[in-house]
Amino acid sequence: MLAKHGNPTLIVSTARSGRRRRASSETQRRIISF
């Protein structure tokens, strides 16, 4: 899933930035939609 983007580190960093409370689920959904 993240390997397709080639930037899984960036996604993880953003999710851990401080928006991982409930954005974790929404972020993963957005990544798949991307």
PDB file of N, H, CA, C and O in Angstrom:
ATOM      1  N   MET A   1       0.844  -1.192   0.000  1.00  0.00           N
ATOM      2  CA  MET A   1       0.000   0.000   0.000  1.00  0.00           C
ATOM      3  C   MET A   1       0.895   1.265   0.000  1.00  0.00           C
ATOM      4  O   MET A   1       0.873   2.047  -0.950  1.00  0.00           O
ATOM      5  N   LEU A   2       1.657   1.443   1.048  1.00  0.00           N
ATOM      6  H   LEU A   2       1.675   0.808   1.820  1.00  0.00           H
ATOM      7  CA  LEU A   2       2.510   2.649   1.101  1.00  0.00           C
ATOM      8  C   LEU A   2       3.681   2.492   0.126  1.00  0.00           C
ATOM      9  O   LEU A   2       4.208   3.477  -0.391  1.00  0.00           O
ATOM     10  N   ALA A   3       4.070   1.261  -0.112  1.00  0.00           N
ATOM     11  H   ALA A   3       3.642   0.461   0.308  1.00  0.00           H
ATOM     12  CA  ALA A   3       5.218   1.034  -1.008  1.00  0.00           C
ATOM     13  C   ALA A   3       4.887   1.571  -2.404  1.00  0.00           C
ATOM     14  O   ALA A   3       5.778   1.966  -3.155  1.00  0.00           O
ATOM     15  N   LYS A   4       3.615   1.578  -2.733  1.00  0.00           N
ATOM     16  H   LYS A   4       2.891   1.257  -2.123  1.00  0.00           H
ATOM     17  CA  LYS A   4       3.225   2.073  -4.077  1.00  0.00           C
ATOM     18  C   LYS A   4       3.622   3.551  -4.211  1.00  0.00           C
ATOM     19  O   LYS A   4       4.051   3.990  -5.278  1.00  0.00           O
ATOM     20  N   HIS A   5       3.477   4.288  -3.150  1.00  0.00           N
ATOM     21  H   HIS A   5       3.128   3.931  -2.283  1.00  0.00           H
ATOM     22  CA  HIS A   5       3.819   5.723  -3.217  1.00  0.00           C
ATOM     23  C   HIS A   5       5.336   5.917  -3.202  1.00  0.00           C
ATOM     24  O   HIS A   5       5.858   6.824  -3.850  1.00  0.00           O
ATOM     25  N   GLY A   6       6.025   5.075  -2.473  1.00  0.00           N
ATOM     26  H   GLY A   6       5.601   4.338  -1.946  1.00  0.00           H
ATOM     27  CA  GLY A   6       7.484   5.232  -2.407  1.00  0.00           C
ATOM     28  C   GLY A   6       7.848   6.283  -1.367  1.00  0.00           C
ATOM     29  O   GLY A   6       9.010   6.677  -1.268  1.00  0.00           O
ATOM     30  N   ASN A   7       6.870   6.742  -0.593  1.00  0.00           N
ATOM     31  H   ASN A   7       5.926   6.422  -0.674  1.00  0.00           H
ATOM     32  CA  ASN A   7       7.159   7.758   0.446  1.00  0.00           C
ATOM     33  C   ASN A   7       6.432   7.384   1.734  1.00  0.00           C
ATOM     34  O   ASN A   7       5.753   8.224   2.326  1.00  0.00           O
ATOM     35  N   PRO A   8       6.564   6.151   2.167  1.00  0.00           N
ATOM     36  CA  PRO A   8       5.872   5.727   3.401  1.00  0.00           C
ATOM     37  C   PRO A   8       6.419   6.468   4.619  1.00  0.00           C
ATOM     38  O   PRO A   8       5.706   6.674   5.601  1.00  0.00           O
ATOM     39  N   THR A   9       7.664   6.859   4.547  1.00  0.00           N
ATOM     40  H   THR A   9       8.243   6.692   3.749  1.00  0.00           H
ATOM     41  CA  THR A   9       8.250   7.576   5.686  1.00  0.00           C
ATOM     42  C   THR A   9       7.565   8.931   5.855  1.00  0.00           C
ATOM     43  O   THR A   9       7.286   9.362   6.974  1.00  0.00           O
ATOM     44  N   LEU A  10       7.305   9.584   4.751  1.00  0.00           N
ATOM     45  H   LEU A  10       7.532   9.234   3.842  1.00  0.00           H
ATOM     46  CA  LEU A  10       6.667  10.917   4.831  1.00  0.00           C
ATOM     47  C   LEU A  10       5.270  10.775   5.429  1.00  0.00           C
ATOM     48  O   LEU A  10       4.865  11.565   6.282  1.00  0.00           O
ATOM     49  N   ILE A  11       4.552   9.775   4.978  1.00  0.00           N
ATOM     50  H   ILE A  11       4.880   9.133   4.285  1.00  0.00           H
ATOM     51  CA  ILE A  11       3.177   9.569   5.491  1.00  0.00           C
ATOM     52  C   ILE A  11       3.239   9.269   6.993  1.00  0.00           C
ATOM     53  O   ILE A  11       2.468   9.825   7.776  1.00  0.00           O
ATOM     54  N   VAL A  12       4.144   8.404   7.377  1.00  0.00           N
ATOM     55  H   VAL A  12       4.770   7.953   6.741  1.00  0.00           H
ATOM     56  CA  VAL A  12       4.253   8.039   8.804  1.00  0.00           C
ATOM     57  C   VAL A  12       4.643   9.278   9.610  1.00  0.00           C
ATOM     58  O   VAL A  12       4.121   9.513  10.699  1.00  0.00           O
ATOM     59  N   SER A  13       5.549  10.051   9.069  1.00  0.00           N
ATOM     60  H   SER A  13       5.973   9.860   8.184  1.00  0.00           H
ATOM     61  CA  SER A  13       6.013  11.261   9.789  1.00  0.00           C
ATOM     62  C   SER A  13       4.831  12.222   9.981  1.00  0.00           C
ATOM     63  O   SER A  13       4.652  12.798  11.054  1.00  0.00           O
ATOM     64  N   THR A  14       4.057  12.376   8.956  1.00  0.00           N
ATOM     65  H   THR A  14       4.202  11.908   8.084  1.00  0.00           H
ATOM     66  CA  THR A  14       2.905  13.305   9.049  1.00  0.00           C
ATOM     67  C   THR A  14       1.885  12.766  10.053  1.00  0.00           C
ATOM     68  O   THR A  14       1.336  13.512  10.864  1.00  0.00           O
ATOM     69  N   ALA A  15       1.650  11.483   9.981  1.00  0.00           N
ATOM     70  H   ALA A  15       2.097  10.878   9.322  1.00  0.00           H
ATOM     71  CA  ALA A  15       0.654  10.898  10.904  1.00  0.00           C
ATOM     72  C   ALA A  15       1.166  11.012  12.332  1.00  0.00           C
ATOM     73  O   ALA A  15       0.377  11.182  13.262  1.00  0.00           O
ATOM     74  N   ARG A  16       2.470  10.922  12.514  1.00  0.00           N
ATOM     75  H   ARG A  16       3.111  10.784  11.759  1.00  0.00           H
ATOM     76  CA  ARG A  16       3.016  10.967  13.898  1.00  0.00           C
ATOM     77  C   ARG A  16       3.266  12.429  14.276  1.00  0.00           C
ATOM     78  O   ARG A  16       3.557  12.723  15.435  1.00  0.00           O
ATOM     79  N   SER A  17       3.160  13.315  13.345  1.00  0.00           N
ATOM     80  H   SER A  17       2.924  13.076  12.403  1.00  0.00           H
ATOM     81  CA  SER A  17       3.420  14.749  13.643  1.00  0.00           C
ATOM     82  C   SER A  17       2.529  15.206  14.808  1.00  0.00           C
ATOM     83  O   SER A  17       2.958  15.989  15.655  1.00  0.00           O
ATOM     84  N   GLY A  18       1.321  14.723  14.839  1.00  0.00           N
ATOM     85  H   GLY A  18       0.972  14.087  14.152  1.00  0.00           H
ATOM     86  CA  GLY A  18       0.425  15.172  15.935  1.00  0.00           C
ATOM     87  C   GLY A  18      -1.021  15.057  15.445  1.00  0.00           C
ATOM     88  O   GLY A  18      -1.959  15.456  16.136  1.00  0.00           O
ATOM     89  N   ARG A  19      -1.180  14.510  14.257  1.00  0.00           N
ATOM     90  H   ARG A  19      -0.419  14.186  13.696  1.00  0.00           H
ATOM     91  CA  ARG A  19      -2.566  14.373  13.709  1.00  0.00           C
ATOM     92  C   ARG A  19      -2.883  12.880  13.701  1.00  0.00           C
ATOM     93  O   ARG A  19      -3.667  12.425  12.868  1.00  0.00           O
ATOM     94  N   ARG A  20      -2.300  12.126  14.596  1.00  0.00           N
ATOM     95  H   ARG A  20      -1.663  12.495  15.272  1.00  0.00           H
ATOM     96  CA  ARG A  20      -2.509  10.655  14.583  1.00  0.00           C
ATOM     97  C   ARG A  20      -3.668  10.308  15.526  1.00  0.00           C
ATOM     98  O   ARG A  20      -4.013   9.132  15.641  1.00  0.00           O
ATOM     99  N   ARG A  21      -4.250  11.239  16.170  1.00  0.00           N
ATOM    100  H   ARG A  21      -3.969  12.195  16.076  1.00  0.00           H
ATOM    101  CA  ARG A  21      -5.341  10.943  17.143  1.00  0.00           C
ATOM    102  C   ARG A  21      -6.485  10.263  16.390  1.00  0.00           C
ATOM    103  O   ARG A  21      -6.796   9.112  16.695  1.00  0.00           O
ATOM    104  N   ARG A  22      -7.084  10.882  15.481  1.00  0.00           N
ATOM    105  H   ARG A  22      -6.832  11.817  15.233  1.00  0.00           H
ATOM    106  CA  ARG A  22      -8.205  10.247  14.709  1.00  0.00           C
ATOM    107  C   ARG A  22      -7.944  10.439  13.218  1.00  0.00           C
ATOM    108  O   ARG A  22      -8.712   9.946  12.392  1.00  0.00           O
ATOM    109  N   ALA A  23      -6.882  11.142  12.866  1.00  0.00           N
ATOM    110  H   ALA A  23      -6.259  11.542  13.538  1.00  0.00           H
ATOM    111  CA  ALA A  23      -6.553  11.312  11.440  1.00  0.00           C
ATOM    112  C   ALA A  23      -5.870  10.043  10.910  1.00  0.00           C
ATOM    113  O   ALA A  23      -5.757   9.839   9.702  1.00  0.00           O
ATOM    114  N   SER A  24      -5.424   9.211  11.830  1.00  0.00           N
ATOM    115  H   SER A  24      -5.515   9.377  12.812  1.00  0.00           H
ATOM    116  CA  SER A  24      -4.740   7.966  11.408  1.00  0.00           C
ATOM    117  C   SER A  24      -5.634   7.198  10.430  1.00  0.00           C
ATOM    118  O   SER A  24      -5.178   6.746   9.379  1.00  0.00           O
ATOM    119  N   SER A  25      -6.889   7.060  10.786  1.00  0.00           N
ATOM    120  H   SER A  25      -7.260   7.426  11.639  1.00  0.00           H
ATOM    121  CA  SER A  25      -7.812   6.300   9.913  1.00  0.00           C
ATOM    122  C   SER A  25      -8.110   7.122   8.655  1.00  0.00           C
ATOM    123  O   SER A  25      -8.114   6.584   7.547  1.00  0.00           O
ATOM    124  N   GLU A  26      -8.351   8.392   8.821  1.00  0.00           N
ATOM    125  H   GLU A  26      -8.348   8.829   9.720  1.00  0.00           H
ATOM    126  CA  GLU A  26      -8.666   9.229   7.648  1.00  0.00           C
ATOM    127  C   GLU A  26      -7.436   9.380   6.748  1.00  0.00           C
ATOM    128  O   GLU A  26      -7.549   9.414   5.522  1.00  0.00           O
ATOM    129  N   THR A  27      -6.281   9.468   7.368  1.00  0.00           N
ATOM    130  H   THR A  27      -6.190   9.440   8.364  1.00  0.00           H
ATOM    131  CA  THR A  27      -5.049   9.614   6.561  1.00  0.00           C
ATOM    132  C   THR A  27      -4.835   8.367   5.718  1.00  0.00           C
ATOM    133  O   THR A  27      -4.534   8.452   4.527  1.00  0.00           O
ATOM    134  N   GLN A  28      -4.991   7.221   6.342  1.00  0.00           N
ATOM    135  H   GLN A  28      -5.236   7.152   7.309  1.00  0.00           H
ATOM    136  CA  GLN A  28      -4.783   5.959   5.581  1.00  0.00           C
ATOM    137  C   GLN A  28      -5.786   5.898   4.441  1.00  0.00           C
ATOM    138  O   GLN A  28      -5.447   5.457   3.343  1.00  0.00           O
ATOM    139  N   ARG A  29      -6.979   6.319   4.677  1.00  0.00           N
ATOM    140  H   ARG A  29      -7.254   6.678   5.569  1.00  0.00           H
ATOM    141  CA  ARG A  29      -8.032   6.263   3.612  1.00  0.00           C
ATOM    142  C   ARG A  29      -7.642   7.240   2.510  1.00  0.00           C
ATOM    143  O   ARG A  29      -7.819   6.936   1.331  1.00  0.00           O
ATOM    144  N   ARG A  30      -7.131   8.372   2.861  1.00  0.00           N
ATOM    145  H   ARG A  30      -6.987   8.619   3.820  1.00  0.00           H
ATOM    146  CA  ARG A  30      -6.764   9.381   1.835  1.00  0.00           C
ATOM    147  C   ARG A  30      -5.595   8.842   1.024  1.00  0.00           C
ATOM    148  O   ARG A  30      -5.553   9.010  -0.195  1.00  0.00           O
ATOM    149  N   ILE A  31      -4.666   8.209   1.679  1.00  0.00           N
ATOM    150  H   ILE A  31      -4.700   8.072   2.669  1.00  0.00           H
ATOM    151  CA  ILE A  31      -3.486   7.674   0.967  1.00  0.00           C
ATOM    152  C   ILE A  31      -3.949   6.646  -0.073  1.00  0.00           C
ATOM    153  O   ILE A  31      -3.457   6.630  -1.201  1.00  0.00           O
ATOM    154  N   ILE A  32      -4.884   5.805   0.312  1.00  0.00           N
ATOM    155  H   ILE A  32      -5.284   5.818   1.229  1.00  0.00           H
ATOM    156  CA  ILE A  32      -5.366   4.761  -0.621  1.00  0.00           C
ATOM    157  C   ILE A  32      -6.097   5.442  -1.780  1.00  0.00           C
ATOM    158  O   ILE A  32      -6.024   4.991  -2.923  1.00  0.00           O
ATOM    159  N   SER A  33      -6.790   6.515  -1.475  1.00  0.00           N
ATOM    160  H   SER A  33      -6.849   6.881  -0.547  1.00  0.00           H
ATOM    161  CA  SER A  33      -7.556   7.219  -2.526  1.00  0.00           C
ATOM    162  C   SER A  33      -6.582   7.923  -3.484  1.00  0.00           C
ATOM    163  O   SER A  33      -6.822   8.008  -4.689  1.00  0.00           O
ATOM    164  N   PHE A  34      -5.503   8.413  -2.925  1.00  0.00           N
ATOM    165  H   PHE A  34      -5.308   8.344  -1.946  1.00  0.00           H
ATOM    166  CA  PHE A  34      -4.503   9.111  -3.749  1.00  0.00           C
ATOM    167  C   PHE A  34      -4.108   8.209  -4.906  1.00  0.00           C
ATOM    168  O   PHE A  34      -3.278   8.590  -5.731  1.00  0.00           O
TER     169      PHE A  34
END
